[in-house]
Amino acid sequence: MVMILRKEEIIDLLNEDFRRELEATMIYTQNSFIMENCDPSRVTEAIAVDEMRHMWWLADLITKRGGKPTMEHQELDFGGEEIEAMLQKQIQLETEGIKRYTHQIEIIDDDEVVGVLQHILAEEKRHRKEFRERLEKSD
């Protein structure tokens, strides 16, 4: 069900997405530093770079619509000290993103925004799969 959202409402949604991508970038970067130098660490680092690229795309959408990306973020939860806890937290963040982007794609009537969100959504699904595979291997 596509809704007619005002430009300001779309900017608000995109800024919330931007904030979540910023938080994911910081969490994944920190986790990649403290995970043992192993496959999950390298994958987490690479996905942190993807999340940063999502920030760029979202910032572009925000500024094109007259908004300003916000760099404010909530207190960060890194998931814990053990690699399994970190991976579980990262899976949770990707799952939340998938739900959020899926919903926004359904309600936003702006082809450019929807196209970018669809691309981000596909990457979030791949990220979750990558993290799940690493978690299964760590058991």
N, C-alpha and C positions, 0 to 999 in steps of 0.2 A: 504494500500500500504506500504509494508515493505521496508525501505530504508537501504542501507548499510552505517551505520554511523561509523566513526572512533571511536576508544576507547575514545579519548579526547572529542569528541562531546557527547558521552554518559555520560562521567564524568561531562561535563558542564551541561547537562540536569538534571542529578541527583543532582548536587550541587544547581541548581536553586530550585529543589523540596525540598532539605534539608533546604534551606533558608526559603522557604515558610512555611514549617512545623515548623521551629524554631519560625517564626513570629506568626503563629497560636497558638503555645504552649504558648508564652508569652501573647498574647492578651486574650486567653481563661482563662489563670490563673489569670490575672489581673481582668478580668470581673467577674470571679467567686468570687473573694475577695470582690468586691463592690456591687454585686447583693445582694438583701436581701437573708437571709438564707432560701432558698426555693428550690423547685424542679428544676427550671432552673439553679440555682447556682450549685447544685450538679451534674446535667447533664453536665454543662459546664466544671466543674472541672474534671469529669471522661473523657470527650472527650479530654481535655488538656493532660491527661496522654496517651491517644491513640496517639495523635499527636507526643508526645515525643517518643513513641515506633516506630512510622514511621521514626523519625529521626535516630534511632538506625539502623533500617533496611536499610535505604538509605546510612548511613555512612558505613555500612558493604559492600554494593555494590560498593561504591566509592573507598574504600581502597583496595578491592579485585582487582580492575581494575587499581591500581597504583595512584589513586588520593588522595586528602586530603579534607575532609569536611570543608566547610567554615562557620565560625560563624558570618560573617558579615550579617547585615540586614538593611532594610530600616527603615525610621521613622515609628513608629507603629500608626495605626488608630484603636482605641478601639471601635469606632462606636457611642459613645455619653454617656451621663449620665443616660439615661432612659433604663430600661431593654429591651424595644421593640427595641430601636436603637442598643443595643448591640447584640441582637439576629439577627436582620437584617444584621448587619455586619458579624456575624458568618456564616449566611446562604450564604452571598456573597462569603466569603472565601472558603467555602466548594464547592460552584458552580464553582468557578475558578479552584479549585483543580480537580474536576470531569472532567472538560473540558481538563485540562492539561494532566492528567493521561490517559484519553481516547485517546487523540492524540498520546501520547508517546507509548502507547501499539500498536497503528497502525503502527508506523514508526520504532520501535526498533527491531532489529534482534538479540536478546540475550535472550534465554529462561529463564535464572535465573532472569534477570531484569524484563522481562515481567511478570513473575509469581508473583514477589513481588509487582509490580505496580498494577496488577489485585487485589491482596489482599487489598492493600491500597485503591484502587478505591471503592471496595465494602464497606469498612468502611467509606469512605467519603460520600457515598450515604446514609448510615445509619445515620451518623452525621447530614447531612442536614435535613433528615426526623425528627430526634429528635429535632433539633432547630426549624423547622417549626411547629411541634406540640406544643412546648412551646410558640411560638409566637401567634399561634391561640388561645391558652388558656388565653393569657394575654390581648386579646382584650376585 
